[in-house]
Amino acid sequence: MSVSKRLLWVNGACYPLGNLARVHTFVVSPDRGAALMRFLIRLAVTLLALAVVDGLGVDSDSMDVVRFFVLGFLVYALVDMLVVVCGASHTVLAIETTGEAKALVTSREKEVLRDLVRRIADAIENPEAEFHVEVERLTINMRNYTGDTVNMIGGHNNTGVSR
């Protein structure tokens, strides 16, 4: 991330400083409740399906294969839930413009993002200001997190963040 010649650069995207409406930080947290509910639904449906198949009088060799696949699916469902339940919350820097464009920057260090907010605000007020900062890159599956609403315009398959 850098500011140069009144432009804010975020990972190849350029935002004119005069068009920034808001720059702020917030915390996105894993949606642990949804992950637990998804696991419980998968568990109930899987056990119900197993009971139905068992009730059909399938021979024991076929039933062993069915049980193997059911166990495999339940292990997958449990791991999928644990990844979300044990996931950490992350601080996010949101950059919003007066139009529809928005950007998110994440870091494990909250103070780095707060410092960036101060630097960007200074660059808006001070036309000569320039800086360059390397920000640790995190990849977050936003399906599993809750936070502010960010609608991304342009590109393909942008899911944004929802609160």
Backbone bond lengths (Angstrom), bond angles and torsions (degrees), N, CA, C in turn:
res aa  C-N    CA-C-N  psi(-1)  N-CA   C-N-CA  omega(-1)  CA-C   N-CA-C  phi
1 M - - - 1.442 - - 1.516 107.11 -
2 S 1.344 114.96 136.72 1.461 118.38 179.31 1.514 110.29 -153.46
3 V 1.332 114.46 160.17 1.456 122.23 172.07 1.518 106.26 -121.00
4 S 1.324 114.74 128.01 1.449 120.86 179.70 1.521 108.35 -151.71
5 K 1.327 116.52 127.86 1.465 122.38 177.16 1.520 112.71 54.08
6 R 1.351 116.59 44.66 1.463 124.09 176.63 1.525 113.19 68.03
7 L 1.351 116.82 20.57 1.462 121.76 176.80 1.521 109.08 -121.11
8 L 1.317 116.22 135.50 1.464 122.20 174.11 1.522 107.14 -98.06
9 W 1.328 116.38 122.59 1.467 121.92 179.55 1.522 108.59 -106.05
10 V 1.333 116.15 125.82 1.459 122.35 177.15 1.518 107.22 -128.01
11 N 1.339 115.81 103.33 1.466 121.55 175.70 1.535 112.88 48.33
12 G 1.315 116.15 49.18 1.457 120.28 176.41 1.519 114.44 90.92
13 A 1.321 118.53 -12.74 1.468 121.60 176.70 1.528 108.45 -96.29
14 C 1.335 115.94 143.43 1.454 121.85 -175.60 1.524 109.95 -117.32
15 Y 1.338 116.47 132.17 1.459 122.34 179.50 1.531 108.32 -127.16
16 P 1.334 119.24 119.14 1.475 119.97 174.75 1.535 109.64 -63.03
17 L 1.322 116.94 131.71 1.461 120.33 -177.30 1.528 112.08 -59.50
18 G 1.320 117.20 -31.52 1.457 120.42 179.42 1.520 113.66 -68.05
19 N 1.324 117.55 -17.06 1.467 121.73 -178.99 1.524 113.35 -96.96
20 L 1.328 117.86 0.43 1.465 119.39 -179.23 1.525 109.84 -76.42
21 A 1.321 116.07 127.34 1.456 121.51 179.23 1.524 111.24 -95.13
22 R 1.334 116.36 -37.12 1.462 120.27 -177.25 1.512 109.32 -158.10
23 V 1.325 115.54 139.24 1.463 123.36 172.79 1.522 105.58 -130.59
24 H 1.328 116.79 121.94 1.464 119.24 -176.15 1.519 110.38 -154.38
25 T 1.323 115.22 165.21 1.459 120.74 175.84 1.519 109.07 -112.12
26 F 1.309 115.23 152.34 1.455 121.77 173.55 1.523 107.74 -154.34
27 V 1.316 116.35 170.88 1.462 121.75 -177.33 1.523 109.04 -110.20
28 V 1.331 116.10 130.42 1.462 120.69 170.96 1.526 107.21 -104.02
29 S 1.309 115.28 135.63 1.462 121.05 -176.89 1.517 109.93 -122.03
30 P 1.332 117.35 148.03 1.464 119.87 177.21 1.527 110.69 -59.01
31 D 1.303 116.52 141.61 1.464 121.62 177.26 1.528 107.66 -85.30
32 R 1.315 115.38 77.74 1.461 122.14 -174.25 1.527 112.08 -64.22
33 G 1.313 116.83 -37.58 1.464 120.73 179.22 1.514 112.26 -62.19
34 A 1.334 116.48 -43.51 1.467 120.39 179.21 1.528 110.45 -66.06
35 A 1.333 116.88 -38.38 1.465 120.08 178.84 1.523 111.22 -64.56
36 L 1.320 116.50 -42.76 1.468 120.40 178.38 1.528 110.55 -64.69
37 M 1.334 116.91 -43.18 1.466 120.37 179.72 1.534 110.77 -64.06
38 R 1.341 116.44 -41.30 1.469 120.02 178.00 1.525 110.43 -60.72
39 F 1.363 117.59 -41.41 1.460 120.90 178.65 1.523 111.13 -64.43
40 L 1.333 117.21 -45.26 1.463 120.22 -178.89 1.531 111.99 -63.08
41 I 1.332 116.63 -38.19 1.468 119.79 177.27 1.526 110.06 -65.77
42 R 1.331 116.62 -44.99 1.466 119.98 178.20 1.524 110.76 -60.39
43 L 1.331 116.74 -41.99 1.459 121.41 179.72 1.523 110.65 -62.38
44 A 1.328 116.99 -48.08 1.467 120.79 -177.78 1.525 111.26 -63.63
45 V 1.337 116.71 -45.94 1.472 120.29 -179.40 1.522 110.25 -64.17
46 T 1.324 117.23 -41.94 1.465 120.81 -178.83 1.527 111.19 -65.68
47 L 1.325 117.33 -44.82 1.467 119.77 179.46 1.530 111.44 -66.77
48 L 1.331 116.75 -36.33 1.458 120.45 176.16 1.530 110.75 -64.08
49 A 1.321 116.57 -44.71 1.464 120.42 178.28 1.524 111.01 -63.28
50 L 1.327 117.20 -39.38 1.464 121.28 177.88 1.527 110.35 -63.36
51 A 1.324 117.25 -41.92 1.464 120.62 178.78 1.527 111.29 -64.51
52 V 1.329 116.99 -39.22 1.475 120.57 179.35 1.519 110.06 -65.65
53 V 1.336 116.75 -45.87 1.468 120.29 -179.89 1.525 109.88 -63.67
54 D 1.329 117.05 -40.98 1.462 120.71 179.03 1.529 110.58 -64.95
55 G 1.325 116.51 -35.91 1.460 121.01 -179.85 1.524 113.35 -71.78
56 L 1.317 117.79 -16.31 1.467 121.30 179.62 1.523 112.15 -77.24
57 G 1.309 116.54 -6.68 1.467 119.94 178.08 1.519 112.95 77.46
58 V 1.303 117.26 36.14 1.465 121.64 178.47 1.523 108.50 -70.17
59 D 1.364 116.06 144.24 1.466 118.87 -179.16 1.525 110.77 -63.25
60 S 1.340 115.95 159.79 1.464 121.33 -170.42 1.529 113.06 -65.27
61 D 1.354 118.30 -34.36 1.468 119.47 178.95 1.531 110.63 -65.42
62 S 1.310 117.36 -43.60 1.469 121.25 178.43 1.522 110.10 -66.46
63 M 1.328 115.37 -37.93 1.465 119.23 179.87 1.518 110.96 -65.66
64 D 1.343 117.54 -35.24 1.467 120.57 176.55 1.531 110.75 -62.82
65 V 1.320 117.34 -39.88 1.465 121.34 177.56 1.532 110.17 -64.53
66 V 1.323 116.54 -43.97 1.468 120.94 178.74 1.523 110.10 -60.94
67 R 1.325 116.74 -45.06 1.466 120.54 179.72 1.531 111.15 -62.67
68 F 1.330 116.90 -37.75 1.469 121.20 177.86 1.530 110.21 -60.28
69 F 1.336 117.20 -47.78 1.457 120.71 -179.56 1.534 111.43 -67.94
70 V 1.318 117.34 -36.58 1.468 121.09 177.17 1.531 109.81 -63.55
71 L 1.329 116.46 -45.02 1.453 120.28 178.69 1.535 110.27 -61.52
72 G 1.325 116.30 -43.81 1.469 120.40 178.29 1.523 111.53 -59.62
73 F 1.335 117.09 -43.76 1.458 120.94 179.63 1.532 110.97 -65.76
74 L 1.328 117.10 -40.55 1.462 119.76 179.55 1.529 111.87 -66.45
75 V 1.325 116.96 -35.44 1.469 120.16 175.00 1.528 109.31 -63.99
76 Y 1.350 117.00 -44.53 1.468 121.02 177.21 1.531 110.01 -58.60
77 A 1.331 117.85 -47.06 1.465 122.14 -178.43 1.527 110.97 -62.48
78 L 1.323 117.12 -39.99 1.458 121.09 179.09 1.530 110.84 -65.69
79 V 1.322 117.32 -45.76 1.467 120.86 179.04 1.530 109.90 -63.16
80 D 1.336 117.32 -42.19 1.462 121.69 178.44 1.530 110.40 -58.62
81 M 1.323 117.67 -41.34 1.459 121.58 178.77 1.525 110.67 -68.57
82 L 1.328 117.47 -45.41 1.463 121.14 -176.68 1.526 112.31 -63.84
83 V 1.326 117.12 -33.61 1.469 120.28 177.52 1.524 110.06 -59.74
84 V 1.319 117.01 -41.50 1.467 120.93 179.73 1.522 110.92 -76.22
85 V 1.332 117.60 -47.11 1.461 121.45 -176.48 1.527 111.05 -62.10
86 C 1.313 117.42 -36.94 1.465 120.85 -179.40 1.525 112.83 -90.57
87 G 1.341 117.32 -0.61 1.461 121.29 -179.04 1.522 111.94 -68.30
88 A 1.315 115.25 149.76 1.463 121.15 -178.77 1.527 110.81 -89.69
89 S 1.304 115.49 155.72 1.459 121.02 171.40 1.525 107.84 -78.35
90 H 1.330 116.64 152.35 1.463 121.18 -179.05 1.514 110.30 -130.66
91 T 1.330 115.38 141.10 1.454 120.45 173.25 1.524 107.94 -84.21
92 V 1.325 115.94 138.47 1.462 121.89 -175.63 1.521 108.44 -127.22
93 L 1.328 115.85 138.81 1.458 122.59 172.06 1.512 106.78 -98.28
94 A 1.334 117.49 121.08 1.467 121.93 178.89 1.517 108.68 -107.09
95 I 1.335 115.37 132.80 1.454 122.52 177.66 1.514 106.58 -117.27
96 E 1.332 116.27 116.62 1.456 120.99 -177.71 1.518 108.95 -117.59
97 T 1.327 116.49 140.51 1.457 121.01 179.35 1.518 110.30 -105.20
98 T 1.322 115.61 172.32 1.460 120.13 178.28 1.522 111.13 -69.48
99 G 1.326 117.69 -19.08 1.462 122.12 174.46 1.512 109.25 -93.30
100 E 1.308 116.80 -142.42 1.458 121.64 -177.10 1.528 113.96 -96.66
101 A 1.320 119.27 -13.06 1.460 121.10 -173.96 1.527 111.65 -72.39
102 K 1.335 114.95 140.90 1.458 121.80 177.91 1.529 108.32 -144.60
103 A 1.315 116.14 157.35 1.462 120.63 176.65 1.516 108.54 -140.94
104 L 1.323 116.30 149.89 1.464 122.62 175.30 1.511 109.00 -121.72
105 V 1.318 116.36 137.08 1.461 122.54 175.35 1.518 106.12 -126.93
106 T 1.321 117.12 130.48 1.458 120.79 -179.45 1.517 110.98 -115.52
107 S 1.309 115.64 153.06 1.457 121.82 175.73 1.517 107.72 -155.27
108 R 1.308 116.15 153.71 1.466 120.12 175.80 1.530 110.29 -75.79
109 E 1.338 116.75 -18.23 1.463 121.18 -176.24 1.525 110.02 -104.94
110 K 1.313 115.99 110.54 1.462 123.28 -178.27 1.528 111.62 -59.31
111 E 1.324 116.75 -39.82 1.465 120.35 -176.57 1.530 112.33 -66.62
112 V 1.328 118.26 -31.72 1.467 121.04 176.78 1.524 109.64 -60.98
113 L 1.325 116.89 -43.68 1.465 120.44 -179.23 1.522 111.50 -70.83
114 R 1.313 117.58 -38.62 1.468 120.07 177.12 1.524 110.68 -63.86
115 D 1.340 116.67 -38.58 1.457 120.85 176.51 1.532 110.42 -64.29
116 L 1.325 117.08 -37.96 1.469 120.09 177.40 1.522 111.68 -63.95
117 V 1.328 117.65 -38.61 1.465 120.49 176.54 1.524 109.33 -59.67
118 R 1.338 116.84 -45.19 1.467 120.44 179.21 1.534 110.56 -63.20
119 R 1.318 117.82 -42.83 1.470 121.10 -178.97 1.533 111.25 -65.20
120 I 1.311 116.98 -41.38 1.465 120.33 179.55 1.526 109.79 -66.43
121 A 1.328 117.09 -43.31 1.472 120.63 177.32 1.526 110.36 -60.23
122 D 1.334 117.08 -40.91 1.465 120.78 177.39 1.528 110.64 -64.20
123 A 1.318 117.00 -39.66 1.464 120.36 179.77 1.526 111.41 -66.92
124 I 1.333 117.26 -32.53 1.466 120.30 176.90 1.529 109.41 -66.78
125 E 1.331 116.87 -42.86 1.458 121.27 -178.80 1.523 113.38 -78.16
126 N 1.324 117.55 -27.28 1.458 122.10 -175.30 1.532 109.28 -116.96
127 P 1.335 118.15 101.29 1.472 120.99 -175.57 1.538 114.79 -60.10
128 E 1.321 117.89 -22.01 1.475 119.75 -179.50 1.527 112.95 -86.24
129 A 1.317 117.67 -8.39 1.470 121.07 -174.51 1.522 111.13 -66.95
130 E 1.320 115.04 137.30 1.460 122.43 173.78 1.521 107.78 -142.89
131 F 1.327 116.26 146.72 1.467 120.29 175.06 1.518 108.86 -158.45
132 H 1.318 114.64 163.36 1.468 122.37 175.66 1.522 107.05 -140.91
133 V 1.337 116.72 127.22 1.465 121.73 -178.83 1.518 108.35 -134.34
134 E 1.331 116.32 131.96 1.463 121.41 172.37 1.513 107.44 -88.03
135 V 1.320 116.70 125.09 1.461 121.41 179.70 1.518 108.39 -111.74
136 E 1.321 115.15 130.67 1.458 120.40 176.83 1.521 109.03 -53.97
137 R 1.292 116.83 134.28 1.460 120.94 -177.91 1.522 109.83 -96.27
138 L 1.328 114.82 126.61 1.452 121.47 175.15 1.519 108.20 -114.52
139 T 1.300 116.42 145.64 1.454 120.62 172.32 1.513 106.90 -109.83
140 I 1.324 115.13 121.09 1.451 120.57 -177.57 1.520 108.52 -121.72
141 N 1.318 116.46 128.28 1.461 120.45 174.41 1.522 107.10 -80.27
142 M 1.315 116.55 102.61 1.457 120.43 -171.96 1.528 113.24 -70.65
143 R 1.325 118.76 -9.92 1.463 119.96 174.18 1.522 110.55 -60.67
144 N 1.327 115.85 -29.00 1.461 120.31 -173.96 1.521 113.57 -98.61
145 Y 1.332 118.16 5.66 1.451 121.18 -175.70 1.520 111.04 -123.57
146 T 1.329 115.37 155.52 1.460 121.20 174.22 1.521 107.91 -122.78
147 G 1.316 117.12 146.94 1.464 122.16 -179.72 1.515 108.95 -179.09
148 D 1.331 117.67 -158.64 1.461 121.64 179.37 1.519 111.38 -62.60
149 T 1.322 115.98 157.27 1.454 121.57 175.86 1.514 109.15 -83.28
150 V 1.311 117.29 126.94 1.453 122.65 176.47 1.521 107.16 -132.52
151 N 1.322 116.83 113.41 1.454 121.19 178.00 1.511 108.72 -96.99
152 M 1.316 116.92 119.67 1.456 121.38 -178.83 1.526 108.81 -96.16
153 I 1.311 116.09 129.11 1.451 121.83 -179.14 1.526 108.68 -103.82
154 G 1.337 116.76 136.94 1.460 121.11 -179.92 1.507 110.83 90.15
155 G 1.315 116.47 169.84 1.451 120.99 -179.56 1.514 111.42 75.39
156 H 1.302 116.09 -167.61 1.461 121.35 -177.72 1.522 109.78 -129.33
157 N 1.317 115.57 143.19 1.467 123.04 174.67 1.531 113.17 56.37
158 N 1.324 118.17 35.80 1.466 121.12 176.18 1.528 107.62 -78.18
159 T 1.315 115.33 122.63 1.461 118.94 -179.94 1.511 111.93 -101.61
160 G 1.329 117.97 -20.52 1.446 120.14 178.84 1.508 112.90 67.49
161 V 1.310 115.65 -164.56 1.451 123.13 -178.89 1.522 106.23 -126.20
162 S 1.321 118.39 140.97 1.460 119.37 178.26 1.508 110.80 -126.24
163 R 1.306 116.03 145.06 1.471 122.17 179.06 1.495 108.84 -104.64
